[in-house]
Amino acid sequence: MEGAKTLKTTLSPEKLEFFRQLLTQKINDLLSEAGKTVAEMTNGPRENYPDPNDRASLESDRNFELRIRDRERKLILKMQEAIQRIDDGTFGICEVCGGPISEKRLMARPVTTLCINCKMKQEKIEKLEGE
């Protein structure tokens, strides 16, 4: 946290509870989908395709599914961290400038840790470094 002050959230307890429920529900949904994937891969029918193209297509589909689940696993960790910030009283506070993150931004991306201004600055820097 560069110049961040240790401020407490400005969100009402009701809003914080709303975000806690939202994040918890999203985590549960993702875990349910992951469970279905594991069940399908371990208990599903054992396809034995004699055609190499069919086997390659099946393998490609499974790899794609696993990559999606890995991304979801990382998102779950971010959501758990957001819930921890709710518990700590720092949810909705930008980790760079210490200012409030707009409720509109939190609705769009509840795991965010940056206000829109700091995020735009970060993206500009990343773009410049990437060129």
FENDA-V742282 format. One record per pair of residues at least 12 apart in sequence whose ideal C-beta (glycine too) atoms are under 6 Angstrom apart, sorted by the first residue. I is the first residue (numbers start at 1). J is the second residue. D is the distance in whole Angstrom. If there is no record, write none. Layout:
# FENDA-V742282
I|J|D ; I|J|D
This chain:
# FENDA-V742282
1|95|5 ; 2|96|6 ; 4|95|6 ; 4|98|4 ; 5|98|4 ; 7|93|5 ; 7|98|5 ; 8|89|5 ; 9|89|6 ; 9|91|5 ; 9|92|5 ; 9|93|6 ; 10|100|5 ; 11|92|5 ; 16|86|5 ; 19|110|6 ; 20|86|5 ; 23|79|5 ; 23|82|6 ; 23|83|5 ; 23|110|6 ; 27|76|5 ; 27|79|5 ; 30|72|5 ; 30|76|6 ; 34|69|5 ; 37|65|6 ; 37|69|6 ; 78|111|4 ; 79|111|6 ; 82|110|6 ; 82|111|5 ; 92|106|6 ; 94|114|5 ; 94|115|4 ; 94|118|5 ; 95|113|5 ; 96|118|4 ; 97|118|6 ; 99|115|5 ; 101|115|5
